[in-house]
């Protein structure tokens, strides 16, 4: 494999590109497509379907099954589920045949290409299953941001291996894209209190609900307290607004479960609540090790509803069950929170960009509540003059915390830089590159979003830093850097890295 090197970084010829054939099914309601919300035309469509003769119904269904069954798992189950959504519009005395019912479901189903517009923002972590791997070879998981129609984002996965020479090989792409099943998850009182504090809301009405629930509780327990508060609207004039706010915060905690037998690269996390209705963006995965050795995979991501953003935390052990919950507090108020892979001095730590343009470090005793942050790095050079941020979770080395940064310069060009933070006090920079490690080369300028190289998380393997990076939001490339060479360049007084 030909590896091209300019400066410190070696660019691999490997590319992962968007696959427009990766489609999922979703409920389609005519008249409510989103661009011009009108009254549903479902009843009219239903009347037309009931008027079809049996032969036409069978022929139409046979055609759709032949064309679409190989593109989805459980397509008939999907048709039946979508038909259930129309049950309230059907006369109870009208008995549909199984064939007509399936065609009804098909009429209210559409495909959505999760990577139809773009593929970008990769984040790479060690796979939890390393069985059967050769010596000095590691299996990895790479999360990706797929962007489809309407610029809506989802989180997908690719898998592969990095060998002892740090060559990256991706597994064959999956045949299907399969969403998980959404379920309820345990709620956390600190998330409610933190978000209410940020919104400058709360008071005795919120305390009336939360004080009796403990630190963790179920959705049913929360609803029971809210129902009690609703009975007191005559004497609590602000209660109705607080109830609506609490329910909106509660919606931001949910679980998603996948069939453990399904290939990991087939699984896709789709927006599941109003706060992320327009996308789940820029997931930064990290393999987090607790002080007792327990390993959990976390990812911070941006939830976008078309107007506002919020940050969410994904939690998983084996990438088959995920829990999403809100990240709250001033330090989590903007995009780009990235967790350190372990506690520091007994506390959780994260890179933050709460002011939208500088890198800072936040500490917390609560993984979901980030109140304060300390400045770490401000824009200084031309290639970062618009803003700074991180490119994923810090990586621990003997010399310090290695942090990939992104700097935005003229022509909204995104570059990847590097800083080194003190192990015990990560607010202190002990080394940094004066020039970008990666900048868009001439063959990397074009794309869905031009002039961008961007990563959401790299992986250290065999003393080599392996960096997956998005190219113009249209493809994903891989670069690698020998750790010893990078550390030499990070030392104070070292020669500047060559601009790429």
C-alpha positions in Angstrom: 0.0 0.0 0.0 1.4 3.4 -1.0 1.6 5.8 1.9 2.1 9.5 1.1 4.0 11.6 3.7 4.2 15.4 3.8 5.7 16.8 7.0 5.0 14.6 10.1 1.8 12.9 8.9 1.5 9.9 6.5 -1.7 9.9 4.5 -3.0 6.4 3.6 -4.7 5.9 0.2 -7.6 4.3 2.1 -10.9 6.1 1.7 -14.4 5.5 3.2 -17.1 7.2 1.1 -20.8 7.8 1.5 -23.0 4.9 0.4 -26.3 6.1 -1.0 -27.7 2.6 -0.9 -27.6 2.5 2.9 -31.3 3.2 3.5 -33.7 2.9 6.4 -37.5 2.9 6.4 -39.6 5.5 8.1 -43.2 6.4 8.4 -44.4 8.6 5.6 -47.6 10.7 6.1 -48.7 12.5 2.9 -49.4 16.2 3.6 -47.0 16.2 6.5 -43.7 16.0 4.6 -42.1 18.8 6.6 -41.8 21.6 4.0 -45.4 22.6 4.1 -47.2 21.2 7.1 -50.9 20.7 6.2 -53.6 18.4 7.3 -52.8 14.8 6.6 -54.1 13.3 3.4 -54.1 9.8 5.0 -57.9 9.3 4.8 -58.0 10.0 1.1 -55.1 7.6 0.4 -56.9 5.0 2.5 -60.1 5.4 0.5 -58.2 4.8 -2.7 -56.5 1.8 -1.4 -59.7 0.2 -0.2 -61.2 0.8 -3.7 -58.5 -1.3 -5.4 -59.5 -4.8 -6.5 -57.7 -7.8 -5.0 -55.7 -8.6 -8.1 -54.2 -5.1 -8.2 -53.4 -5.2 -4.5 -51.6 -8.5 -4.9 -49.7 -7.3 -7.9 -48.6 -4.1 -6.3 -47.4 -5.8 -3.2 -45.5 -8.4 -5.1 -43.8 -5.6 -7.0 -42.7 -3.8 -3.9 -41.5 -6.9 -2.1 -39.4 -7.8 -5.2 -37.9 -4.3 -5.3 -37.3 -3.6 -1.6 -37.1 -6.8 0.5 -33.4 -7.2 -0.2 -32.7 -3.6 1.0 -34.1 -4.0 4.5 -34.4 -6.5 7.4 -37.9 -7.2 8.5 -39.7 -5.3 5.8 -43.0 -7.0 6.3 -42.9 -6.3 10.0 -42.3 -2.6 9.1 -45.3 -2.6 6.8 -47.5 -4.1 9.5 -46.3 -1.7 12.1 -47.0 1.3 9.8 -50.4 -0.1 9.0 -51.1 0.0 12.7 -50.6 3.7 12.7 -53.7 4.0 10.4 -55.9 1.7 12.5 -57.9 4.6 13.9 -58.9 5.7 10.4 -60.3 2.3 9.4 -64.0 1.4 10.1 -63.9 -1.3 12.8 -66.3 -3.4 10.6 -63.8 -3.3 7.7 -61.6 -6.4 7.8 -58.5 -6.0 5.7 -56.9 -9.0 4.2 -53.2 -9.6 5.1 -52.2 -8.6 1.6 -54.1 -5.3 1.6 -52.9 -4.5 5.1 -49.3 -4.9 3.9 -49.9 -2.7 0.9 -51.4 -0.1 3.3 -48.2 -0.2 5.3 -46.1 0.2 2.2 -48.1 3.2 1.1 -47.2 4.9 4.3 -43.5 4.0 4.2 -40.6 5.7 2.6 -36.9 5.1 2.4 -34.3 7.5 3.8 -30.7 7.4 2.7 -28.7 8.0 5.8 -25.5 8.9 3.9 -27.3 10.4 0.9 -25.7 13.8 1.2 -22.4 13.3 3.1 -20.2 11.2 5.4 -17.8 12.8 7.8 -16.6 13.4 11.4 -15.1 10.0 12.3 -14.1 8.9 15.8 -12.0 5.7 16.4 -11.8 3.5 19.5 -10.6 0.1 20.3 -13.3 -2.6 19.8 -14.5 -4.3 23.0 -14.0 -7.7 21.3 -10.3 -8.5 20.5 -10.7 -12.2 20.2 -8.9 -13.9 17.3 -6.7 -10.9 16.6 -3.1 -11.6 15.6 -0.4 -10.3 17.9 0.1 -6.5 17.6 -3.1 -6.1 15.6 -6.1 -4.3 17.1 -9.7 -4.4 16.0 -11.4 -0.9 16.0 -14.8 0.7 15.8 -15.1 4.0 13.9 -18.2 6.0 14.4 -19.3 8.2 11.4 -21.8 11.0 10.9 -24.1 10.2 8.0 -26.0 13.2 6.5 -29.1 12.6 4.5 -32.0 14.5 3.0 -32.7 17.8 4.8 -29.1 17.8 6.3 -30.3 15.4 9.0 -27.5 13.5 10.7 -27.3 10.1 12.2 -24.5 8.0 13.9 -23.3 5.0 12.1 -20.3 2.6 12.5 -17.5 1.0 10.5 -15.2 -1.7 11.8 -11.7 -2.8 10.8 -8.2 -3.7 12.0 -4.9 -1.9 12.5 -1.9 -4.2 12.1 1.6 -4.0 13.6 2.8 -1.7 10.9 -0.2 0.6 11.7 -1.8 -0.1 8.3 -5.6 0.3 8.5 -7.9 -2.2 6.8 -11.7 -1.7 6.9 -14.1 -4.6 7.0 -16.5 -4.9 4.0 -19.4 -2.5 4.1 -22.7 -3.8 5.5 -25.6 -4.8 3.3 -28.2 -3.2 5.5 -28.7 -0.2 7.7 -30.8 -1.1 10.8 -32.1 1.3 13.4 -32.5 0.1 17.0 -35.6 -0.2 19.2 -36.1 2.8 21.4 -36.8 2.1 25.1 -37.2 4.0 28.4 -34.1 4.7 30.5 -33.4 5.8 34.1 -33.6 9.5 34.7 -31.1 11.6 36.7 -32.2 14.4 39.0 -28.9 16.3 38.5 -29.6 16.6 34.7 -33.0 18.2 35.5 -31.6 20.6 38.1 -28.7 21.6 35.9 -30.8 22.3 32.9 -33.4 24.2 34.9 -30.6 26.3 36.4 -29.3 27.1 32.9 -32.7 28.2 31.8 -33.1 30.2 35.1 -36.1 28.2 35.9 -37.1 25.9 38.8 -38.0 27.1 42.3 -40.4 25.4 44.6 -42.5 23.8 41.9 -39.6 22.0 40.5 -38.4 21.1 44.0 -41.9 19.7 44.8 -41.4 17.2 41.9 -37.7 16.4 42.2 -37.1 16.3 46.0 -39.3 13.2 46.5 -37.7 11.2 43.7 -34.1 10.7 44.8 -31.1 10.9 42.5 -32.4 8.4 39.9 -35.9 7.5 39.0 -38.1 6.1 36.3 -40.4 8.0 33.8 -43.4 6.6 35.6 -42.2 7.9 38.9 -41.6 11.3 37.4 -45.1 11.4 35.8 -46.7 10.5 39.1 -45.1 13.6 40.8 -46.0 15.8 37.8 -49.6 14.6 38.0 -49.7 15.6 41.6 -48.4 19.0 40.7 -51.0 19.4 38.0 -53.7 19.1 40.6 -52.4 22.2 42.3 -52.5 24.7 39.3 -55.0 26.9 41.2 -52.4 27.7 43.9 -49.1 27.3 41.8 -49.4 29.7 38.9 -46.0 28.8 37.4 -46.5 25.1 37.7 -47.8 24.5 34.2 -44.7 26.0 32.6 -42.4 24.0 34.9 -44.3 20.8 34.1 -43.8 21.4 30.4 -40.1 22.1 30.9 -39.5 19.0 33.0 -41.2 16.8 30.5 -39.1 18.3 27.7 -35.9 17.5 29.7 -37.2 14.0 30.5 -37.6 13.3 26.8 -33.9 13.8 26.3 -33.1 10.5 28.2 -33.8 7.3 26.3 -32.3 3.9 25.5 -31.7 2.2 22.1 -31.3 -1.6 21.8 -30.1 -3.6 18.8 -30.2 -7.3 18.1 -26.9 -8.5 19.4 -26.7 -10.9 16.4 -26.7 -8.0 13.9 -23.4 -6.8 12.5 -22.1 -3.7 14.4 -21.4 -1.9 11.1 -25.1 -2.3 10.2 -26.4 -0.5 13.3 -27.4 3.2 13.0 -28.6 5.6 15.7 -31.3 7.8 14.3 -32.7 11.0 15.9 -35.2 9.8 18.5 -36.5 13.0 20.2 -37.5 16.6 19.4 -34.2 18.1 20.6 -32.2 16.1 18.0 -34.9 16.1 15.3 -32.5 17.6 12.7 -29.5 15.6 13.7 -27.1 13.8 16.0 -23.8 15.5 15.1 -20.0 15.0 15.8 -20.0 12.0 18.2 -16.7 11.9 20.1 -16.3 8.4 21.4 -13.9 7.4 24.2 -13.0 4.2 25.9 -13.3 5.3 29.6 -11.7 3.3 32.4 -12.9 3.9 35.9 -10.5 3.7 38.9 -11.6 0.2 39.6 -10.8 -0.9 36.0 -14.4 -1.1 34.7 -14.6 0.0 31.1 -17.4 2.0 29.6 -17.7 3.6 26.1 -19.0 7.1 26.2 -19.7 9.6 23.4 -20.6 13.2 23.5 -22.6 14.5 20.6 -24.5 17.6 19.5 -28.3 17.4 19.3 -29.8 19.8 16.8 -33.5 20.6 16.3 -33.2 23.0 13.4 -32.8 26.0 15.6 -31.1 25.2 18.9 -28.3 22.8 19.9 -27.8 20.8 23.1 -25.2 18.2 24.0 -26.0 14.6 24.8 -24.0 11.7 26.3 -24.1 8.2 24.8 -23.2 5.3 27.1 -22.6 1.7 26.0 -20.6 -1.4 27.0 -20.8 -3.6 23.9 -22.3 -1.3 21.2 -25.6 -3.2 21.2 -27.4 -1.1 23.9 -27.0 2.6 24.2 -28.4 5.2 26.6 -28.6 8.9 25.7 -29.0 11.6 28.3 -28.5 15.3 28.4 -25.3 17.1 29.2 -26.0 20.3 31.2 -24.1 23.2 32.7 -22.2 26.2 31.4 -19.2 24.2 30.2 -21.5 22.0 28.1 -23.4 24.9 26.6 -21.8 24.7 23.2 -20.6 22.1 20.8 -17.5 19.9 21.2 -17.3 18.6 24.8 -14.8 15.7 24.7 -14.2 13.5 27.8 -10.8 12.4 29.1 -10.5 8.6 29.1 -10.2 8.4 32.9 -10.7 10.5 36.1 -8.0 13.1 37.0 -7.4 13.6 40.7 -10.6 11.7 41.4 -12.8 13.9 39.1 -14.2 13.6 35.5 -12.5 15.9 33.1 -13.4 17.1 29.6 -12.2 19.5 26.9 -14.8 22.2 26.4 -15.4 25.1 24.0 -18.2 26.8 25.9 -17.3 30.3 24.5 -17.4 29.0 20.9 -13.8 29.9 20.0 -11.2 28.7 22.6 -10.2 25.4 24.2 -10.8 25.0 27.9 -10.8 22.2 30.4 -13.7 21.3 32.7 -13.8 19.2 35.8 -16.9 17.6 37.4 -18.0 15.1 40.0 -21.1 14.4 37.9 -20.5 13.0 34.4 -23.6 14.8 33.1 -23.3 18.2 34.7 -20.4 20.5 33.7 -20.6 23.9 35.3 -17.1 25.5 35.2 -14.2 25.4 32.8 -10.7 26.9 32.9 -9.1 28.5 29.7 -6.4 26.4 28.1 -5.7 27.6 24.6 -6.8 30.8 22.7 -6.5 31.4 18.9 -3.1 33.0 18.1 -2.1 32.1 14.6 -3.6 32.7 11.1 -4.8 29.2 10.6 -6.9 29.3 13.8 -7.9 32.9 13.9 -11.6 32.3 13.6 -11.9 29.7 16.3 -10.4 26.7 18.1 -11.9 23.4 19.2 -10.9 19.8 19.9 -10.8 16.9 17.5 -11.8 14.2 20.0 -10.9 13.0 23.4 -7.4 13.5 24.8 -5.0 10.5 24.5 -2.8 9.6 27.4 1.0 9.3 26.9 3.9 9.2 29.3 4.7 12.8 28.3 1.2 14.2 28.8 -2.3 14.3 27.3 -2.2 14.5 23.5 -5.0 16.6 22.2 -5.9 17.0 18.5 -7.4 20.4 17.9 -9.2 22.0 15.0 -8.4 25.6 14.0 -10.5 27.6 11.6 -8.8 30.2 9.4 -9.4 32.3 6.4 -11.9 31.0 3.8 -13.4 28.9 6.6 -10.6 26.4 6.2 -10.5 23.7 8.9 -7.0 22.5 10.0 -6.0 19.8 12.6 -3.4 20.9 15.1 -1.9 19.3 18.2 -1.3 20.3 21.8 0.2 18.4 24.8 -1.3 19.0 28.2 0.2 18.2 31.6 -0.9 14.9 33.0 -1.8 16.1 36.5 -2.9 19.6 35.5 -4.4 19.5 31.9 -5.1 23.2 32.0 -1.4 23.7 31.4 0.0 23.3 27.9 3.5 21.7 27.9 3.9 21.5 24.1 2.2 22.4 20.8 2.7 22.4 17.1 3.0 25.9 15.7 1.7 24.8 12.3 -1.2 22.4 11.5 -0.5 18.7 11.5 -3.1 18.3 8.7 -4.5 20.9 6.3 -6.7 20.4 3.2 -4.4 19.5 0.3 -5.3 20.4 -3.2 -7.1 17.1 -3.7 -9.0 17.5 -0.4 -10.5 21.0 -0.9 -13.7 20.0 -2.7 -16.7 18.4 -1.1 -20.1 18.9 0.5 -18.4 21.4 2.9 -15.2 22.6 1.1 -11.8 23.2 2.7 -12.3 21.0 5.8 -10.2 18.3 7.4 -11.8 17.3 10.7 -11.7 14.4 13.2 -13.7 13.5 16.2 -11.2 11.0 17.7 -7.9 9.3 17.0 -6.4 6.0 18.3 -2.8 5.3 19.5 -1.5 1.9 18.4 2.0 0.5 18.6 3.5 4.0 19.2 1.7 5.4 16.2 -1.1 7.9 16.2 -3.8 6.8 13.7 -6.1 9.7 12.8 -9.3 9.1 10.8 -10.4 12.4 9.3 -13.3 13.8 7.3 -12.4 15.3 3.9 -14.8 18.1 2.9 -17.6 16.2 4.6 -17.6 13.9 1.5 -15.2 11.1 2.4 -13.1 9.8 5.3 -9.3 9.4 5.1 -6.7 8.0 7.5 -3.4 9.6 8.5 -0.7 8.3 10.8 2.1 9.9 12.8 4.9 8.1 14.7 4.5 9.1 18.3 8.2 9.7 18.9 8.5 12.1 16.0 5.3 13.9 17.1 6.7 14.3 20.6 10.0 15.7 19.3 8.1 18.3 17.4 5.9 19.2 20.5 8.9 19.9 22.7 9.4 23.6 23.5 11.9 25.1 21.1 11.4 22.3 18.5 11.3 23.2 14.8 7.8 23.9 13.5 6.0 21.1 11.8 5.8 21.6 8.0 2.4 22.9 6.9 0.5 20.3 4.9 
